[in-house]
Amino acid sequence: MSTREKFINGFRHLAYDSKQVSAAEMQRLSEEFYREMNSRRSVREFSNREVSEEIIQNLLKTAGTAPSGAHKQPWKFCAISNPQLKSQIRLAAEAEEKENYSGRMSDRWLEDLAPLATDANKEFLEIAPWLIVVFKEVYGLDENEEKHTNYYVNESVGIACGMLITAIHQAGLVTLTHTPSPMNFLANILNRPRNERAYLLLPVGYAAQDAMVPDLDRKSLDEISEFYK
């Protein structure tokens, strides 16, 4: 057996090839990546310009590299370009959002949303060339439809979504985290299995040429972190 592999508890483990980067290069890379991600914005105005399926596949493969509880990978990504399905999703999402904006949301919630200029109209769900609906598998199902436990499902799927949003931005595309609540209609429209629950809806594509985004400030490092030395 190679010294670069061993069996632990009966499972094969491989030697990890760590990236050899100097401290100076690490500093440069970390600063460049921060600046790149700091330019990311949630965009609500999309172009209908096509995006190839191969690009979407690469984005989803990146999301699928996320860590998960006991490596159960409790996520499913449904990528939708079918116009009829997108239209159904928009109609159902807007029906829920109209309820939200007209009564479910508190006055404080609506006040907090005001700088973002959001409302119950979600035309981007039809304009964006792709919708990615992320489902969480609340439990696993084997080939015999027997239940199996998944661990830290919300945490695992949340991490995968963060990596997906990062991959979308890195590819030169834009997205918006859309959570029309409740989202049960997504499982019904897409005929998903009983162990899946809708987690997040992401329109994906190019920003419209005249797209505008709010001029928002992000919290400073001091506001979001504490260092214990």
C-alpha positions in Angstrom: 0.0 0.0 0.0 1.2 3.5 -0.9 2.4 5.7 2.0 0.0 8.2 0.6 -3.0 6.2 1.6 -4.2 4.2 4.6 -7.4 2.6 5.8 -9.0 4.0 9.0 -12.0 2.2 10.4 -12.1 0.2 7.2 -12.3 3.3 4.9 -9.6 4.5 2.6 -8.0 7.8 3.4 -5.6 9.7 1.1 -2.8 12.1 1.9 -3.9 15.7 1.5 -1.9 17.7 -1.0 -1.8 21.1 0.7 -1.4 24.2 -1.4 2.2 25.5 -1.1 1.8 29.3 -1.0 4.1 31.9 0.6 2.8 34.2 3.3 3.2 37.1 1.0 1.2 35.4 -1.7 -1.4 34.3 0.8 -1.8 38.0 1.8 -2.2 39.1 -1.8 -4.7 36.3 -2.7 -6.8 36.9 0.4 -6.9 40.7 -0.3 -7.8 40.2 -4.0 -10.5 37.7 -3.2 -12.0 40.0 -0.6 -12.1 42.9 -3.0 -13.7 40.7 -5.6 -16.4 39.4 -3.3 -17.0 42.9 -1.8 -18.2 43.9 -5.3 -20.9 41.3 -5.2 -24.5 42.6 -5.0 -27.9 41.1 -5.0 -29.4 42.1 -8.4 -33.1 42.3 -9.1 -32.9 43.4 -12.8 -31.8 40.7 -15.1 -31.1 40.4 -18.8 -32.7 37.5 -20.7 -29.3 36.8 -22.3 -28.7 33.1 -22.5 -26.3 31.2 -20.1 -25.1 27.8 -21.2 -26.1 24.7 -19.3 -22.4 23.8 -19.0 -21.8 26.9 -16.9 -24.7 26.1 -14.6 -23.4 22.6 -14.3 -20.0 23.9 -13.2 -21.6 26.2 -10.6 -23.6 23.3 -9.2 -20.5 21.1 -9.1 -18.8 23.8 -7.1 -21.7 24.0 -4.6 -21.5 20.2 -4.3 -18.0 20.4 -2.9 -19.3 22.0 0.3 -18.7 20.2 3.6 -21.7 18.5 5.2 -22.6 16.6 8.4 -21.2 13.1 8.1 -20.7 13.7 4.4 -24.4 13.1 3.7 -24.5 15.9 1.2 -28.2 16.6 1.9 -28.9 19.0 -1.0 -30.5 18.9 -4.4 -30.2 21.6 -6.9 -33.0 22.0 -9.5 -31.9 24.1 -12.5 -34.8 25.4 -14.5 -34.7 27.1 -17.9 -38.2 25.9 -19.1 -40.3 29.0 -19.7 -43.5 27.3 -18.7 -42.1 26.2 -15.4 -40.6 29.6 -14.7 -44.0 31.2 -15.3 -45.7 28.8 -12.9 -43.1 29.5 -10.3 -43.4 33.3 -10.7 -47.2 33.2 -10.4 -47.0 31.0 -7.2 -44.2 33.1 -5.7 -46.1 36.4 -6.3 -49.2 35.0 -4.8 -47.3 34.3 -1.6 -45.4 37.6 -1.7 -48.6 39.6 -2.1 -49.8 38.0 1.1 -46.5 38.9 2.8 -46.5 42.5 1.7 -50.2 43.1 2.4 -50.3 41.6 5.9 -47.8 38.9 7.0 -44.9 41.3 7.3 -44.7 43.7 10.2 -44.4 47.4 9.7 -40.9 47.2 11.0 -40.0 44.5 8.5 -41.4 46.6 5.6 -39.5 49.6 6.9 -36.3 47.6 6.9 -36.9 46.4 3.3 -37.6 50.0 2.0 -33.9 50.7 1.1 -33.9 47.6 -1.1 -36.9 48.8 -3.2 -38.5 45.3 -3.1 -42.2 44.5 -3.7 -44.4 41.6 -4.5 -43.6 41.8 -8.2 -41.0 39.2 -9.1 -40.7 39.5 -12.9 -37.0 38.4 -12.7 -38.3 34.8 -12.1 -39.3 34.8 -15.8 -36.6 37.0 -17.2 -33.5 35.4 -15.8 -32.4 32.5 -18.1 -32.1 30.1 -15.1 -33.7 29.5 -11.8 -31.9 27.3 -9.3 -34.1 25.9 -6.6 -32.2 24.5 -3.7 -33.9 21.7 -1.7 -32.7 20.3 1.5 -33.1 16.6 2.1 -34.5 16.4 5.6 -33.7 12.7 5.6 -32.2 10.3 3.1 -34.1 7.8 1.1 -32.4 4.6 -0.2 -33.4 2.6 -3.2 -36.1 0.8 -1.1 -37.5 4.1 0.1 -36.2 3.5 3.6 -35.4 6.6 5.7 -31.8 7.4 6.7 -30.7 10.2 9.0 -29.0 13.3 7.7 -27.1 15.5 10.1 -26.8 19.3 10.4 -29.0 19.6 7.3 -29.7 23.4 7.5 -26.0 24.2 8.3 -24.8 21.9 5.4 -27.2 23.3 2.8 -26.5 26.9 4.0 -22.8 26.4 3.4 -23.4 24.9 -0.1 -25.7 27.9 -1.0 -22.9 30.3 0.1 -20.4 28.5 -2.1 -23.0 28.5 -5.0 -23.5 32.3 -4.7 -19.8 32.8 -4.6 -19.3 30.7 -7.7 -22.1 32.6 -9.5 -20.3 35.9 -8.8 -16.9 34.5 -9.7 -18.2 33.4 -13.1 -19.3 36.9 -13.9 -23.0 36.3 -13.3 -25.5 37.7 -10.8 -28.1 36.3 -8.5 -30.6 37.2 -5.8 -31.5 35.1 -2.7 -35.2 34.8 -3.0 -37.2 33.1 -0.3 -41.0 33.4 -1.0 -42.4 32.1 2.3 -43.9 29.5 2.5 -42.2 27.7 -0.4 -44.1 24.5 -0.5 -45.3 25.3 -4.0 -41.8 24.7 -5.4 -41.9 21.1 -4.4 -45.3 20.7 -5.9 -44.5 22.4 -9.2 -41.3 20.4 -9.6 -42.8 17.2 -8.3 -40.0 16.6 -5.8 -39.8 13.6 -3.5 -41.2 13.5 0.0 -37.9 14.0 1.8 -37.1 17.3 0.2 -38.1 20.8 1.4 -37.5 24.0 -0.6 -34.6 26.0 1.0 -33.7 28.8 -1.5 -34.6 30.1 -4.9 -31.8 31.8 -7.0 -32.4 33.5 -10.3 -29.2 33.3 -12.2 -28.0 35.3 -15.3 -26.5 38.5 -16.5 -27.5 41.8 -15.0 -29.6 44.0 -17.2 -27.7 46.8 -18.8 -29.6 49.4 -16.8 -29.6 47.4 -13.5 -29.4 49.5 -10.4 -28.5 48.3 -6.9 -28.9 50.1 -3.5 -25.8 52.0 -2.2 -25.4 50.0 0.9 -22.5 49.8 3.4 -21.3 46.6 4.9 -20.4 46.3 8.5 -16.8 46.9 9.3 -14.4 44.2 10.4 -14.6 45.5 13.9 -18.4 45.2 13.9 -18.4 41.6 12.7 -15.4 40.1 14.5 -13.5 39.6 17.7 -9.9 38.5 17.9 -8.7 36.7 21.0 -4.9 36.8 21.2 
